Amino acid sequence: MESYQVNQEGYYGPFGGAYIPEILHRCVEELRVNYLRVLESDEFRQEFNALLRDYVGRPSPLYLARRLSRKYGCRIYLKREDLNHTGAHKINNAIGQVLLAQRMGKRRIIAETGAGQHGVATATVCALMGLECVVYMGKTDVERQHVNVERMKMLGARVCAVTSGNMTLKDATNEAIRDWCCHPEDTYYVIGSTVGPHPYPDMVARLQSVISEEIKKQLLLHEGRDYPDYLVACVGGGSNAAGTIYHYLDDERVRIVLAEAGGKGTDTGLSAATIQLGRPGIIHGAKTLLLQDEDGQILEPYSLSAGLDYPGIGPMHANLAAKHRATVYAINDDEALRAAFELTRLEGIIPALESAHALGALEKMRFRPQDVVVLTVSGRGDKDISTYLAHMDGKGGEGASKVDY
């Protein structure tokens, strides 16, 4: 049977690899040589697991959403990554990579962030461990995620607003890579998603796989079996999705559903639906699907959600889509807003806008009463309250007022 895991060369099918400038070769090669040795060591596992338990608050609950389940005619469980310390799944990866950086002798940590959750998580771990932290964030995202910016500053991080391009996640990543090129000796780059050159996609997926590891144990308690019929998660770069599906990649009993950001619509030119609209190319050191014009120039993505506003996709997810292992839906802004208000009214849970895209996929699916669905709520909606309030009287608000409860 074909495996959907990464191979020894760092590829998921035709996607992945390490396409990097010579100046970064030493940094990436040092990481490639060390990451598995460290991540699989007993000392690392003990410290990592202790911090996940005592600092992050894991395991995160697997919650049976009864009212949401009644609406969609199945059994929907929510994997509550929004209840982690710092409010999202990003803390899992940040802790793991900073522990790795320490073991590699690095004292200066840099990161990129879109919605701000990865930046907050990285700044949090650096504060915990007494390390210098610099976070690159597009100026557009600095303005629409003001609270997270202030949280990072309060934690001691220096936030650098990036003014190139459309001033979002792609541009923040570009600047972080430039910084890394200039400071290879003492600096470690904590990439926040399953993107970038090998070994980053595999490393981030491994660190986030605590999500699916817990799902297996929790489902066994709830349902008497350790696998669901459906796994649903949003994808921008794809880290929460990678963590959700990691232990089920090769289990064909489980159907994988990914929700990407459709923006204003896939036919409008204002979208971040990379899997549906993208073509193979190279971005940030990996071969994957990306939004590009006929000349291969990267197109600017658009999404109401800062965390999904990325023109590429992790190579794992590009391969899953190409091999038809995953079903991918493009969820537009209005659909995501309706889904967010629906969960808020039915279950008393305000999701992050990123997670709202996963919830928006439910109305596009058809379920049987016996189907068990696990959907990852990757983050909480505190950071998006201003956006939600701005749409209360628009289509999102109207959709919310029509929820049958």
N, C-alpha and C positions, 0 to 999 in steps of 0.2 A: 504494500500500500504506500502511496506517495505521502511523504511527510511535508507539512507546511512550516516546519521549523527552519531556522537558519542553517546553512551548510557551513563547512569548515572555512570556506573562502569568504564568508560574510554575505552570502546572497540568499534571498528568498525567491526561488525560481530565477527569472531574469533580472530581478530588482535587488538593489543594495550595493555592496562593494564600498570601496574607499577611493574617491576621486578628489584628490587634495593637492594643493600647491606643495612644492618641495620644502618650503619653509616649515610646513606643518607635519612633514613626514615623521620626524623624530617624536613629536608629541603623540600623534595617533598610534604609532608603532609601539611606543612605551606603554600606552594604555592597552593596546591589543594583547601585548605580552603578559600584562599583569592582571587584567580584570578577572579572568576566571580563577586564577590562582588565589586571589584575594577573596572573591565572592563565595568560593566554595570552601574556604578554610573554616575550621571550627571556631576560631577566635572571632572572625568577622561575623559569622552567623549568630553567635551568642550575643554580641553587642548589638547587632542590627535588630534581632528579634526582641531583645530586652527594651530597646528604645521604641520599637513599634508598639509593644505592649504597654509600657509604663509612661511614655511621653506622648505618643500619638493617640493611644486609646484603643488599639486594635485588640480583638477583631471588631471590625465595623459590623453593625447589625444587618441581617438579611430579614427584611420586613415584608410580611404579607399585606399588600395594599388591598383591603377587602372591597372598598367602594370603587376603586379603579378597576379591580378585577371584575366586579359585577357589570360595569359599563362595557368592558371589552369581551366578556364571556369566556374567561379563562382564569388561571391562577397566576397573578402577577406579583413577583417578589421584587423589592427594591433593595439593591446593594447600596448601603448608606455611606458612601465615601464622603458625603457632605458633613458627616459627624466627626471626621478626623480633626485633630488639632490643626489649625490654620484653615479648615473649611473645605478641603479638597483632597483628592488622591495624590496630588503633587508631592506631599511631604514624604511618601514612601520612597520615591526615587531620590529626593534631595538628601535624605539621611544616608541612603546607601552610597551615593556618589561622593558625598563629603567624607564619609568614613574611608572610602577608597582613596580619595585625594590625600588624606592624612597619612595613610600607609605608603603613599608614593612620595611623601616628603614635601607636598605642596602646601603653601601657607596663604595663598591669595586665590580667592574663588570668584569666578565671573559667571554670569548667567544671562540668558535672554528671557523676556516674558511678554505675553500678549495681554491676556486678561488680568495678569498680575499675580495669579495664584502660585505659579512656579517661582516667581520672584520673591513672594512673601515666604514660601516654604524654604527657599534657599537662604534668604536673609535670616530666617528663624534658626536654621541649623547652624549657620555661621555664628550667630549670637550665642547659641548654646555651647559651641566649641571654641569660641574666641578667635575666629578667623576673619580676615579682611574680606569684604564682599562688595562687588560692583555689579549692578544689574542694568542691562541695556533694555530700553523700552521705547517703542515708537511714540512720537509726540502725540499722535492721534489717540493712542491708548492711554497715555499719561493723563490726557484730558477726560476721557470717558471712564477711567478707572481710578479716579482721584483718591478714593479711600485706601485702595491697596498701595498706591504710591506712598501715602503718608504712613501706612503700616511698615513698609520697608524702611523708610527713613527712621522711624521710631526704633526699629530693630538694629539700626546702626549701619545699614547698607547705603552706598552712594548710588543714586538712581540717575542714569544718563539718558536724557531724552534725545531720541534719534530723529533727525529732520530730513533724511533722504527718502526717496521713493514716496509711497503714500503713508509713510511714518507709522507702520504697524509691525506685525511680528516678523515678517521676512526681513525688513530693514534692521530691526533690532538684532536678529541673528547675524546678519552681515557684519554689523559693528562688533559684535562679540567675537566673531572669528578674526577680525582685524586686530583686536586687542590680544587675542591668544597668539597670533603671529608675532606680535611685538614683545611678548613676555613669556616665552616658552619655558624658561627655567623654573620659575616659582609659581606659575599660574595653572590652575586646573579649571577647565570649562565644563560646568554642569549643564548639559543639554537637557531640556525639560520634557522632550517627547521622543518617540521612536523614530527620529529622523537623524540626519547627519551621516558621516562616514562610519563604516564598521570599525569598532564594535559597539557604537552607541545604540543603534536600534535593538540589538540583542541584549545589551546590558540593561537598558531602561525596561524592556519587556520582562527580563528576569526579576528586576527589583519590584516591578508592579505586579508580578505574578502572585504575590501574596493575596491579591483580590480573588483570583479563581481558586487558589488553594483553600481559602476560607469558604468560598461558595460550595465546593465539593463537600466539606464537612458539615456545613449548615444545612444544605439540602437533604443530606442523609438524615439529619435529625427531624426536619420539617416534613419531608415527603417519603422517607424510606428508600430513596435512591440518590446517588450523588451527582446526577446530571439533569439538566433541564431539557425541554424541547427546543427552547429558543433562548439565545443570549442577545441582548440589545444594548448598544453603546454608541455614543457620538464619536466622530473622528474629525480631528483637525490635523495634528501630526499623528495622533493615535495612541497616546500612552495609556489612557484609562481603558480604551478598548483592548489594547494588547494585554493588559493585566487581567481583564475580564475573561478573555478567551484563551489565555496561554495554555492552561492544562486541558483544554478541550479542542485544540487545533486539529488534532488527528482523530477525534471522536465524531464520526459521521452521523451519529444519532442526534447530535446537537446542531441546530441550524443557527448560523451566525448572521445577525442583522446589524449593519452599520449605517448610521445617520450622519450625512455630511451637510454642510451649510449651503443651502440653495440660494441664500441672499434674497434678492428681489425676483428671482426666477432664473432657471438655467438658460432661458432664451433672451435674457435682458442685457447680458454683458456685465451685470452686477451680481456676481456669484462667487462662491468659494467651493463649488462642487467639483473638486479636482478629479475624483475617480470617474465621474460621468463626462466631464469636459476635457480632461487632461490627456496629454500624449507623453510617451516615454521621453525622458530627458534627464539632465543632471542638475540637482540643486543642493547646495550646502553639503557637497561631498558624497552624495549617493545618487545612484540611478533609480528613478522612480517615475511616477506619473506627475506631471505638473502642467499648470495653465501656461500656455505659450502661444505666440502668434505664428504665422507661416514662416517667419524668419528665425524662429527659435527664441525670440525675446520673451522673457517672463512677463505675463500679464498680471496686473494688480488684482488681487482678489477683493471681494466685498462680502461682509456678513455683519449683521447687527451684533453678533457675538465676537468679542475680541479674541477669544481663545480658539476660534475656528477660522479666523481670518488669515489663512495661509495658502500659498499657491501650490504647495506640494502635498504629499501624503507619505506616511511611513512605508518603507518597502514591503514590510509584512502585509500591510493592508492592500497595497497595489497588487501583490501576488494573489492574495485571497480573492480579490475581485476578478482578476484575469483568469484564475482557475475555476471561477464560479463556486468557490467554497463559501463565499459570503454574498448575501443580498444587500445591495446598497441603495438607500433612498436619499434623494436630495430634499431636505426639509427647508422651505423658505421661511423668511422672517416671521410672517404672519402665522404660519402653522406652528412655529416654535413658541410664539407668544401665547397662542391659544392653549397649547399643551401645558405651558407653565402655569397659566391661570387655572387650568383644569385641575392640575395636581394640587395647587394651593387650596382650592375650594373643596376638593374631594378628600384630601388626606392631611391637610394642614402642614404641607411641606413646600417651601418656596425653593425651587431649584435654581441653580446657575443657568444662565442662558445657553451654555454649551449643553448641559444635561437636558434642557428643554427640547433640543433637537432630537435626542433619543426618544423622548416621550412622544414627540410629533410623529414618529414612525408607527406608533401603535395603530392609528386610524387607517394606515395604509395596508395593514396586515389582516389576515383572516384566521381566527383561532377556533379550536374545538374546546368544549367545556373542560376536558381533561388535560389540556395543554398547560405545562408549567413554563412560565416565562420569567427570566431574571433580567432586569434592566438596571444598569449602573447609574445611580445619581452621583455624578463625578464631583459635584461641588454645590455649595449652598448659594442662595441667591442674594445674600447681603450686598455683594459688590455690584449687583445689577439693579438694585432697587430704583435708582433714578431713571433707568431705561424703562423699567416696568411702569413706573408712575407716569412717564411721558406718554405711554400707550394705553393707559387705563380707559381713555375715552375714545380710543381708536379701535381698530379691528381686534386687537388683543383683549381690550376691555369688554367689547360686545360679545366676543366668544366666551369670555369668562362668565358673563351674566346669563348666558344661555345654557350653562352646565346644568344637567339634570341631577339635582341632588335634593 
